[in-house]
Amino acid sequence: MSSGAHLYLTDRAGAADVAVPGVPDPERGERVLAVVQPAVADVTADEPLAYCRERLAPYKCPRAVDFVLSLPRDPSGTLRKGLLRETYWRHHETRIV
């Protein structure tokens, strides 16, 4: 699910780093998920979701948040999207590409 738009969550919503991959969805095949590396210990899913709802069309907003210790980045700092997606698609027979 690529909209061509980018939203950078910097110094907002309690996030140190964020990625929004397409993950499996039993009804639609794929959905967007906010994967967040928190900047503070007490961040909740409501904060990044509210941030997105204020700035994006409803159909572009993730409906859920996963919190992780860190996102996979290569030595140059580029997000390793394929590795992140593989985390969610690993146990599914089909994949939407």
LINLINPE-V605529 format. One record per residue. N is the residue number from 1. PHI is phi in degrees with one decimal (999 if undefined). OMEGA is omega in whole degrees, -180 to 180 (NA if undefined). D_FIRST is the distance of its C-alpha to the first C-alpha in whole Angstrom. Layout:
# LINLINPE-V605529
N&PHI&OMEGA&D_FIRST + N&PHI&OMEGA&D_FIRST
This chain:
# LINLINPE-V605529
1&999&-179&0 + 2&-120.4&-179&4 + 3&-97.6&-177&7 + 4&81.7&-180&9 + 5&-100.3&177&11 + 6&-123.1&176&12 + 7&-125.6&-179&14 + 8&-102.6&179&17 + 9&-95.0&179&19 + 10&-115.6&180&22 + 11&56.7&-179&26 + 12&-142.1&167&24 + 13&58.0&176&23 + 14&66.8&-175&25 + 15&-108.7&172&22 + 16&-88.6&-179&23 + 17&-155.4&-177&20 + 18&-144.4&170&16 + 19&-135.6&-179&13 + 20&-131.6&-180&10 + 21&-85.0&170&8 + 22&-83.1&-179&6 + 23&-124.7&-179&9 + 24&-59.4&175&11 + 25&-138.2&-176&12 + 26&-63.3&-178&15 + 27&-89.9&-174&15 + 28&-106.2&-177&11 + 29&92.8&180&10 + 30&-153.8&177&8 + 31&-145.0&177&7 + 32&-87.6&-180&7 + 33&-135.4&175&11 + 34&-83.8&176&13 + 35&-106.4&-169&15 + 36&-118.8&167&18 + 37&-96.3&-175&21 + 38&-66.6&175&24 + 39&-90.6&180&27 + 40&-131.8&-174&29 + 41&-69.2&-173&30 + 42&-100.8&179&30 + 43&-69.1&178&26 + 44&-116.1&179&25 + 45&-62.9&-178&21 + 46&-61.4&-176&22 + 47&-66.1&179&23 + 48&-66.5&179&19 + 49&-66.5&178&18 + 50&-64.2&178&20 + 51&-57.9&179&20 + 52&-66.6&-178&16 + 53&-61.3&179&18 + 54&-73.2&-170&20 + 55&-119.5&-175&18 + 56&-124.9&172&15 + 57&-64.5&-176&14 + 58&-54.3&-177&14 + 59&-72.1&178&11 + 60&-92.8&-176&9 + 61&-82.0&172&12 + 62&-65.9&178&11 + 63&-100.0&-178&14 + 64&-143.5&-179&15 + 65&-132.0&168&17 + 66&-108.9&176&18 + 67&-101.7&-180&21 + 68&-130.2&178&21 + 69&-71.7&177&24 + 70&-160.5&176&23 + 71&-97.8&-178&19 + 72&-72.2&178&20 + 73&-126.6&176&21 + 74&-83.1&-176&23 + 75&-57.7&179&26 + 76&-84.0&179&25 + 77&96.4&-180&23 + 78&-74.3&178&20 + 79&-64.8&177&17 + 80&-89.3&-174&17 + 81&-59.3&-179&13 + 82&-61.2&179&14 + 83&-66.2&178&17 + 84&-64.8&179&15 + 85&-61.5&-180&12 + 86&-58.7&177&15 + 87&-56.4&-176&17 + 88&-92.4&-176&14 + 89&-94.9&-173&14 + 90&-48.6&-174&18 + 91&-104.5&179&19 + 92&-115.9&-178&17 + 93&-70.2&-179&19 + 94&-112.3&178&15 + 95&-135.4&174&12 + 96&-95.7&-178&9 + 97&-116.6&NA&9
